[in-house]
Amino acid sequence: MGEHKLKDIVFYCIKDSHKMRPCGERPTKLFRCESEKIQQKERIVEGGETANIEVAVLGESGVGKSSLLLRYSDQIFMEKVPSTWGWDFKNSKIRLHDREFTLKIVDTAGQEVFQAMTPQFIRKVQGIAIVYVVTEEYSLTEGVPRMYQLIKAYAPDNVSLILVGNKAGEGEHVITREEGENLAKKLGISDIETSAKTGLNVEEMFSIIANEIYDNLDLSDIDMYFSDGRDVINVRND
């Protein structure tokens, strides 16, 4: 099984010198962080033999969420893609650090009538792509903040995020690359420009978020969570 992930926190709290011991708040935060990682890993191995990483794609209606999924999963592009009603799912295999994972991508509807359903899909995901289009200012200035509020309200605290400027190179750019980068820096997340039409950076977009999930949750030990349950310590905050 190897060393337990909470070992360092325990030893940190029982140091001989009281001056070296942390105040009560810090170990509580460290413990909560590790507990949430364990819960996410348990979700990743739920339901079978495959490690499933879930990523939700959020954004206003018309930003190209469905087109990005089609380009990534099926390597196709359609000029007219029917609007997503409620949600849609796409699965794809991805290798991270010499291990195969199933990347489960949730395409959420952008229409306001369906946005009340979004929280149920982002509560248990490990990553979220927030999509805007570089040809429409409102999608960045209004759409992204709205999606970010949903994430802060309902997504796990340790969720990995990426800001995606879609339709790059298609028509006149109303939003500059610098504007996207600045907003991403303000939010403390990664960013990239893509084009579902040409395929620009679509694979890179999902690779970035998947690798960030791997590093953020430290999935190097994910295989031990497929055990018969004797070695897995369940920690809940219910």
C-alpha positions in Angstrom: 0.0 0.0 0.0 2.9 2.4 0.7 2.9 5.4 3.0 -0.5 6.8 3.9 -1.2 10.2 2.5 -2.1 11.6 6.0 1.1 10.4 7.6 2.9 13.8 7.2 0.0 15.7 8.7 -0.1 13.4 11.8 3.6 13.7 12.4 3.4 17.4 11.8 0.9 17.7 14.6 2.9 15.7 17.2 6.2 17.4 17.0 8.1 17.6 20.3 8.4 21.3 20.3 5.2 23.2 20.6 6.8 26.0 18.6 7.1 23.7 15.6 3.5 22.5 15.9 1.0 24.3 13.6 -2.0 26.2 14.9 -5.3 24.2 14.8 -6.6 25.8 11.6 -3.8 24.6 9.4 -3.9 20.9 10.1 -7.6 21.0 9.7 -7.2 22.5 6.2 -4.6 20.0 5.3 -6.7 17.1 6.6 -9.7 18.4 4.7 -7.7 18.7 1.5 -6.4 15.1 1.7 -9.9 13.9 2.6 -11.3 15.5 -0.5 -8.6 14.0 -2.6 -9.5 10.5 -1.3 -13.2 11.1 -2.0 -12.4 12.1 -5.6 -10.2 9.1 -6.1 -13.0 6.9 -4.9 -15.3 8.5 -7.5 -12.7 7.9 -10.2 -12.7 4.1 -9.6 -16.4 3.8 -9.0 -18.2 1.2 -11.1 -15.5 -1.1 -12.3 -12.1 -1.7 -13.5 -11.4 1.5 -15.4 -10.2 4.8 -13.8 -12.7 7.4 -15.0 -11.8 11.1 -15.0 -14.8 13.4 -15.4 -14.6 16.8 -17.0 -17.6 19.1 -17.6 -17.7 21.7 -20.3 -19.5 24.9 -19.4 -20.3 28.0 -21.4 -23.1 30.1 -22.9 -25.2 28.7 -25.6 -23.5 28.9 -29.0 -19.8 29.0 -27.8 -19.1 25.6 -29.5 -19.1 23.2 -26.5 -20.6 20.3 -28.5 -18.3 21.0 -31.5 -15.3 20.8 -29.2 -16.5 17.4 -27.9 -17.1 16.1 -31.5 -13.7 17.3 -32.7 -12.0 15.6 -29.7 -13.9 12.4 -29.5 -14.8 11.7 -33.1 -12.4 13.9 -35.0 -15.2 15.6 -37.0 -16.7 19.0 -37.4 -20.2 20.0 -38.4 -21.2 23.5 -39.3 -24.6 22.9 -37.8 -24.6 21.1 -34.5 -28.0 20.7 -32.7 -28.2 22.5 -29.4 -27.6 20.3 -26.4 -30.9 19.7 -24.5 -30.0 19.0 -20.9 -26.7 17.2 -21.3 -24.6 14.9 -23.4 -21.6 12.6 -22.7 -18.6 11.6 -24.6 -15.9 9.1 -23.6 -12.4 8.9 -24.8 -9.2 7.1 -23.7 -6.2 9.1 -22.6 -2.8 8.1 -21.3 -1.4 10.0 -18.3 2.0 9.1 -16.9 2.0 5.7 -18.7 -1.4 4.8 -17.4 -4.6 4.7 -19.3 -7.7 6.6 -18.1 -11.2 7.0 -19.5 -11.9 10.7 -20.0 -15.6 11.2 -19.5 -16.7 14.6 -20.8 -20.0 16.1 -19.9 -21.5 18.6 -22.4 -23.9 20.9 -20.6 -26.6 22.9 -22.2 -26.0 26.6 -22.3 -29.6 27.7 -22.5 -30.8 29.4 -19.4 -33.8 27.0 -19.0 -31.3 24.1 -18.5 -28.7 25.9 -16.3 -30.6 24.8 -13.2 -29.5 21.3 -14.1 -25.8 22.2 -14.3 -25.0 21.9 -10.5 -25.9 18.1 -10.4 -23.2 17.5 -13.1 -20.4 19.6 -11.6 -20.7 18.4 -8.0 -18.6 15.3 -8.6 -16.3 16.2 -11.6 -12.6 16.5 -11.3 -12.2 19.1 -14.0 -14.1 21.9 -15.8 -13.5 23.7 -19.1 -15.1 27.2 -19.2 -15.7 28.1 -22.8 -16.2 31.4 -24.5 -15.8 32.5 -28.1 -13.2 35.1 -29.2 -15.7 36.6 -31.6 -18.4 37.5 -29.0 -17.5 39.8 -26.1 -20.5 38.9 -23.9 -19.3 35.3 -23.8 -16.2 36.4 -21.9 -17.5 39.4 -19.9 -20.8 37.9 -18.9 -20.8 34.2 -19.6 -17.5 33.3 -17.9 -18.3 35.1 -14.6 -21.7 33.4 -14.5 -20.1 29.9 -15.1 -17.4 30.7 -12.5 -20.1 31.5 -9.9 -21.7 28.1 -10.5 -18.4 26.4 -10.1 -17.6 28.2 -6.8 -21.1 27.4 -5.5 -21.3 23.7 -6.5 -18.1 22.2 -7.7 -15.6 20.4 -5.4 -12.9 22.7 -3.9 -10.1 20.8 -5.6 -11.6 20.9 -9.1 -9.1 21.7 -11.9 -10.1 24.5 -14.3 -9.2 25.8 -17.8 -10.4 28.8 -19.6 -11.0 28.1 -23.3 -11.3 30.8 -26.1 -13.0 28.9 -28.9 -13.3 29.8 -32.6 -9.8 31.2 -32.8 -8.9 32.2 -36.3 -12.6 32.1 -37.4 -13.7 35.6 -38.3 -12.8 38.8 -36.5 -11.5 38.5 -33.0 -13.4 40.8 -30.6 -11.5 39.4 -27.6 -7.7 39.5 -27.8 -5.4 36.7 -26.6 -4.1 39.0 -23.9 -7.6 39.6 -22.5 -8.2 35.8 -22.2 -4.8 35.4 -20.5 -5.4 38.2 -18.1 -8.8 36.8 -17.0 -7.2 33.4 -16.5 -4.4 34.8 -14.4 -7.0 36.7 -12.3 -8.9 33.5 -11.7 -5.6 31.5 -11.2 -6.3 28.9 -13.9 -4.9 27.7 -17.2 -6.1 29.1 -20.5 -5.9 28.2 -24.2 -7.4 29.3 -27.5 -9.0 26.6 -29.7 -10.9 26.0 -32.9 -13.3 23.1 -33.2 -13.5 23.9 -36.9 -9.8 23.5 -37.7 -8.9 21.3 -34.7 -6.5 24.0 -33.3 -5.4 23.0 -29.8 -8.5 20.9 -29.1 -6.5 17.8 -28.1 -4.1 20.0 -26.1 -7.1 21.6 -24.2 -8.2 18.2 -22.9 -4.6 17.0 -22.3 -3.9 20.1 -20.2 -7.0 19.7 -18.0 -6.5 15.9 -17.6 -2.8 16.3 -16.6 -3.7 19.0 -14.1 -6.3 16.7 -12.6 -3.6 13.9 -12.3 -1.2 16.3 -10.6 -3.8 18.1 -8.4 -5.2 14.8 -7.0 -1.9 12.9 -7.1 -3.3 10.0 -9.1 0.0 8.1 -9.0 -1.6 5.8 -6.4 -5.0 5.4 -8.1 -4.5 1.6 -8.6 -4.6 1.0 -4.9 -8.2 2.2 -4.9 -9.2 -0.8 -7.0 -8.4 -3.1 -4.0 -11.0 -5.2 -2.3 -11.5 -2.4 0.2 -9.3 -3.5 3.0 -6.5 -1.0 2.2 -8.8 1.9 1.4 -9.5 4.4 4.1 -12.9 6.1 3.6 -12.9 9.7 4.9 -16.2 11.6 4.6 -17.2 15.1 5.5 -21.0 14.3 5.5 
